[in-house]
């Protein structure tokens, strides 16, 4: 299994590249509530003294905007709570990895469900009343605690809301949780989840600051803009779930050239062209994408960096086949490799080979993807 430091970097990279936008789409409403209600509470006392006397109302009629550090304090509290809850969850997933590990297709279903939930959030942001009853909301007791904290200007509310985000995961979070599960270690699981939250922090901090400073003038516009982003991320998440489950492939053209047809390695000690009469197969280098070794076993080599290369293979059906995942400074989503049809899921070595026995395949297409469904590819097995 990869080291804790490697998983920390993997989580950080994933959070920076994909997690920020995806999780902000799902949890942005919680963040907005955490930082804007405190701003509203700070302004509320200005109207109360007006009933008691003009002298006090004049003194407090136009409260000054909070200074910059104070405006960012609830955002920091929100992120701190989120970091604590996700780190603890990562440790638990690492401990119980063997028992809790979902299959690739079970995880894909969770991704699709997360995408559909995002659609509900988006429609709610647009003010569609018909979906209001279906949108998950905090219980009334939580709301009362929320309001009490707002009145006292306590940072407890944004901290508690940050802790609660672990109950409303985005699609990318579910995939990172899978990496924590497959780590099989509480330290490694905590590391990948902590790295993920830290990766999402810059975007969350920016959004939180904007929500805090624009509560009055731009709240409606921000809600509509967030709704548009949520819809876009929802479509992306559902598409990723469909690809992660191996049901569809939206990358038919492939970003890299298909591997050539299988080439054959010579028998030990044999030289090319030694046979007279029959045409000799050109010897295959050990790093050929598809080759058949001297024992008759077909070997397919997939290079894993931050991407998969190549993304499409042509191989022979009816031969025992081994897939080699060759990590070359691999990182990000690509490291969590899955073959949904076979229930295979592996964490690719940072630099090294991981072998997967595919058995003897019939003619057909075998799809593979990363755990998030972002990187995909296929192996086309053809009859000889």
C-alpha positions in Angstrom: 0.0 0.0 0.0 1.2 3.6 -0.6 2.8 5.5 2.2 0.8 8.0 4.3 2.8 10.9 2.8 2.0 9.7 -0.7 -1.7 9.5 0.2 -1.6 12.9 1.8 -0.2 14.3 -1.5 -2.8 12.3 -3.5 -5.6 13.7 -1.4 -4.2 17.3 -1.7 -3.9 17.1 -5.4 -7.4 15.7 -5.9 -8.9 18.4 -3.7 -7.2 21.2 -5.6 -8.1 19.9 -9.0 -11.5 18.4 -8.6 -12.7 18.4 -5.1 -13.1 22.2 -4.5 -15.7 22.8 -7.2 -17.6 19.6 -6.6 -17.8 19.9 -2.8 -18.5 23.6 -2.9 -21.5 22.8 -5.1 -22.9 20.4 -2.5 -21.8 22.1 0.7 -21.8 25.8 -0.5 -25.2 26.3 1.1 -23.9 25.2 4.5 -20.9 27.4 4.1 -23.1 30.4 3.2 -25.3 29.8 6.2 -22.3 29.5 8.5 -20.8 32.8 7.6 -23.8 35.0 6.5 -26.1 34.4 9.4 -23.5 35.7 11.9 -23.2 38.8 9.8 -27.0 39.3 9.9 -27.0 38.7 13.7 -24.3 41.3 14.1 -26.5 43.8 12.3 -29.7 42.9 14.1 -29.1 44.7 17.5 -29.0 48.0 15.6 -32.8 48.0 15.2 -33.7 46.8 18.7 -32.6 49.9 20.7 -34.6 52.1 18.4 -37.7 51.2 20.3 -36.1 52.0 23.6 -34.7 55.4 22.9 -33.3 57.6 20.1 -30.0 58.2 21.8 -28.9 54.5 21.7 -30.4 54.0 18.2 -28.4 56.9 16.9 -25.2 55.4 18.2 -25.9 52.0 16.6 -27.9 52.9 13.6 -25.2 52.1 11.1 -22.9 49.4 12.5 -19.5 49.3 10.9 -18.6 46.4 8.6 -16.4 43.8 10.4 -12.7 44.1 9.8 -11.1 41.7 7.4 -9.7 39.3 10.0 -13.1 39.1 11.7 -14.8 38.5 8.4 -12.6 35.5 7.8 -12.9 34.0 11.3 -16.1 32.0 10.6 -14.7 30.7 7.4 -11.6 29.4 9.2 -13.8 27.9 11.9 -15.9 26.1 9.2 -12.8 24.7 7.5 -11.3 23.6 10.8 -14.5 21.7 11.7 -14.5 20.1 8.3 -10.9 19.1 8.6 -11.4 17.4 12.0 -14.5 15.4 10.9 -13.0 14.2 7.6 -9.7 13.2 9.2 -11.5 11.2 11.8 -13.6 9.6 9.1 -10.5 8.7 7.1 -9.0 7.0 10.1 -12.2 5.0 10.7 -12.4 3.9 7.1 -8.8 2.8 7.2 -9.4 0.7 10.3 -12.5 -1.0 8.8 -11.3 -1.1 5.2 -11.7 -4.8 4.6 -15.3 -4.8 6.0 -16.5 -1.6 4.4 -14.9 -1.6 1.0 -17.6 -1.2 -1.6 -17.4 -2.7 -5.1 -16.7 -0.3 -8.0 -20.3 -0.5 -9.2 -21.6 0.2 -5.7 -19.4 3.2 -5.5 -20.6 4.3 -9.0 -24.2 4.1 -7.8 -23.2 6.4 -4.9 -21.7 8.8 -7.3 -24.8 8.9 -9.4 -27.0 9.4 -6.3 -24.7 12.2 -5.3 -25.2 13.8 -8.7 -29.0 13.6 -8.5 -28.8 15.1 -5.0 -26.9 18.0 -6.5 -29.7 18.6 -8.9 -32.1 18.9 -6.0 -29.8 21.4 -4.4 -29.6 23.4 -7.6 -33.3 23.6 -8.1 -33.7 24.6 -4.4 -31.2 27.5 -5.0 -33.3 28.6 -8.0 -36.3 28.8 -5.7 -38.3 25.8 -7.1 -40.7 25.1 -4.3 -41.7 21.6 -5.5 -38.3 20.2 -4.5 -38.0 21.9 -1.1 -39.4 18.8 0.7 -36.8 16.5 -0.8 -33.8 18.7 0.0 -31.9 17.4 3.1 -32.0 20.1 5.8 -30.6 20.3 9.3 -32.9 19.3 12.1 -34.8 21.9 14.0 -32.6 21.5 17.1 -29.5 22.1 15.0 -31.2 25.3 13.7 -31.9 26.5 17.2 -28.3 26.0 18.2 -27.3 27.8 15.0 -29.4 30.8 15.9 -28.2 31.0 19.5 -24.6 30.9 18.4 -25.3 33.6 15.8 -26.7 35.9 18.5 -23.6 35.4 20.7 -21.2 35.9 17.8 -19.7 32.5 18.7 -17.5 30.6 16.3 -19.1 27.4 17.5 -21.8 27.5 14.8 -19.5 27.5 11.7 -17.3 24.9 13.5 -20.3 22.6 14.0 -21.5 23.1 10.5 -18.0 22.2 9.2 -18.1 19.1 11.3 -21.5 18.2 9.8 -20.3 18.4 6.2 -19.0 14.8 6.6 -22.7 13.8 6.4 -23.2 15.6 3.1 -20.4 14.2 0.9 -19.9 15.3 -2.7 -19.1 12.8 -5.5 -15.4 13.4 -5.3 -15.4 12.9 -1.5 -16.9 9.5 -2.0 -14.1 8.5 -4.3 -11.4 9.7 -1.9 -13.2 7.8 0.9 -12.7 4.7 -1.2 -8.9 5.4 -1.3 -9.1 5.7 2.5 -10.9 2.4 2.7 -8.4 0.6 0.4 -5.4 2.0 2.4 -6.2 -0.4 5.2 -4.5 1.9 7.8 -5.9 4.5 10.1 -2.9 6.8 9.6 -3.0 6.5 5.8 -6.8 6.9 5.7 -6.6 10.0 7.9 -3.8 11.4 5.7 -5.7 11.1 2.4 -8.8 12.6 3.8 -6.9 15.5 5.6 -5.0 16.2 2.4 -8.3 16.3 0.4 -9.9 18.8 2.8 -6.7 21.0 2.7 -6.8 20.9 -1.1 -10.4 22.1 -1.2 -9.7 24.9 1.4 -8.5 27.7 -0.9 -11.8 27.7 -2.9 -13.9 27.3 0.2 -12.1 30.2 1.8 -12.7 32.4 -1.2 -16.4 31.5 -1.4 -16.8 32.0 2.3 -15.2 35.4 2.2 -17.5 36.4 -0.8 -20.6 35.1 1.0 -19.5 37.1 4.2 -18.9 40.4 2.4 -21.8 40.3 0.0 -24.6 39.2 2.3 -26.9 42.1 1.5 -26.2 43.2 -2.0 -25.4 40.0 -3.9 -27.0 37.1 -2.0 -29.6 36.5 -4.6 -27.1 36.7 -7.5 -24.7 34.4 -5.7 -27.5 31.9 -5.1 -28.4 31.8 -8.8 -24.8 31.6 -9.8 -24.1 28.8 -7.4 -27.2 27.0 -8.8 -25.8 27.1 -12.3 -22.4 25.7 -11.0 -24.3 23.0 -9.0 -26.1 21.8 -12.2 -22.9 21.7 -14.2 -21.1 19.7 -11.5 -24.2 17.4 -11.1 -24.0 16.5 -14.8 -20.3 15.9 -14.5 -20.8 13.7 -11.4 -23.5 11.6 -13.0 -21.4 11.1 -16.1 -18.5 10.1 -13.9 -20.6 7.6 -12.1 -21.8 6.0 -15.3 -18.2 5.7 -16.5 -17.0 4.5 -13.1 -19.6 1.7 -13.2 -18.4 0.7 -16.7 -21.8 1.2 -18.2 -20.8 3.9 -20.7 -17.7 5.5 -22.0 -17.8 9.1 -23.0 -14.2 9.1 -24.2 -14.7 7.0 -27.4 -12.1 8.8 -29.4 -9.4 8.4 -26.8 -6.8 11.0 -25.8 -4.0 8.8 -27.0 -3.4 6.5 -29.8 -4.7 2.9 -29.5 -2.0 0.3 -28.8 -0.9 -1.8 -31.7 -2.0 -5.4 -32.2 -0.2 -8.0 -30.1 3.4 -8.8 -30.8 5.2 -11.9 -29.8 8.3 -12.4 -27.6 10.7 -15.0 -29.0 11.5 -18.2 -27.2 14.5 -17.9 -24.8 17.7 -18.3 -26.8 15.9 -17.9 -30.2 16.8 -15.2 -32.6 14.6 -13.3 -35.0 14.6 -14.8 -38.5 16.1 -18.1 -37.3 13.3 -20.1 -38.9 13.3 -20.5 -42.6 10.1 -20.8 -44.6 7.6 -19.1 -42.2 7.6 -15.4 -41.6 9.1 -14.7 -38.2 7.3 -12.4 -35.8 9.3 -9.3 -34.9 10.5 -9.6 -31.3 8.5 -7.6 -28.8 10.2 -5.3 -26.3 9.3 -5.8 -22.7 7.5 -2.5 -22.6 5.3 -3.1 -25.6 1.7 -2.2 -24.8 0.4 -5.6 -25.8 2.6 -8.7 -26.2 2.6 -12.4 -25.9 5.4 -13.9 -23.9 7.2 -17.2 -24.6 4.8 -19.1 -22.3 1.8 -18.0 -24.4 0.5 -15.5 -21.9 -0.7 -12.2 -23.2 0.6 -9.2 -21.3 -1.0 -5.8 -21.5 0.9 -2.8 -20.0 -0.9 0.3 -19.0 1.3 3.3 -18.0 -0.2 5.3 -15.2 1.0 8.9 -14.5 -1.8 11.4 -13.8 -3.5 9.8 -16.8 -3.7 6.4 -18.5 -1.6 5.8 -21.6 -2.8 4.4 -23.9 -6.5 4.6 -23.3 -7.4 1.9 -25.8 -5.9 -1.5 -26.4 -6.5 -4.2 -29.0 -5.7 -7.7 -27.6 -6.4 -11.3 -28.6 -9.3 -13.2 -27.1 -8.8 -16.8 -25.9 -5.4 -16.2 -24.3 -4.6 -16.1 -20.6 -4.0 -12.4 -20.0 -2.2 -10.3 -17.4 -2.7 -6.6 -17.1 0.3 -4.6 -15.7 -0.3 -1.2 -14.2 3.1 0.5 -14.6 3.2 3.5 -12.3 5.5 6.3 -13.4 5.2 9.1 -10.8 1.5 8.2 -10.7 -0.9 10.5 -8.9 -4.4 11.9 -8.5 -7.5 10.0 -9.5 -5.6 7.7 -11.9 -3.9 5.9 -9.0 -7.3 4.4 -7.8 -7.7 1.9 -10.7 -10.9 -0.1 -11.2 -12.3 -2.6 -13.6 -16.1 -2.5 -12.7 -17.1 -5.6 -14.6 -14.6 -7.7 -12.6 -14.9 -5.9 -9.3 -11.2 -5.1 -9.4 -9.9 -2.1 -7.6 -6.2 -1.4 -7.0 -4.1 1.5 -5.7 -1.3 1.8 -8.3 2.3 2.0 -7.1 3.8 5.4 -7.3 6.7 4.0 -9.2 6.4 0.3 -9.9 4.3 -2.5 -11.4 1.0 -3.9 -10.2 -0.2 -7.1 -11.8 -3.8 -8.1 -12.4 -4.8 -11.5 -13.7 -7.7 -11.0 -16.2 -8.0 -14.7 -16.9 -8.9 -15.9 -20.4 -11.2 -13.4 -22.0 -13.8 -14.0 -24.7 -14.2 -11.5 -27.5 -15.6 -8.2 -26.3 -14.7 -4.9 -24.6 -13.5 -4.6 -21.1 -13.7 -1.1 -19.7 -11.5 0.3 -16.9 -11.5 3.7 -15.1 -10.2 5.5 -12.1 -12.3 5.4 -9.0 -13.9 8.8 -9.8 -14.8 7.9 -13.4 -12.6 10.8 -14.7 -9.9 8.7 -16.4 -11.2 5.9 -18.6 -10.1 3.4 -21.2 -10.9 0.0 -22.7 -9.4 -3.2 -23.9 -11.0 -4.7 -27.1 -10.5 -8.5 -27.1 -10.8 -9.7 -30.7 -10.9 -13.3 -32.0 -7.7 -14.5 -33.5 
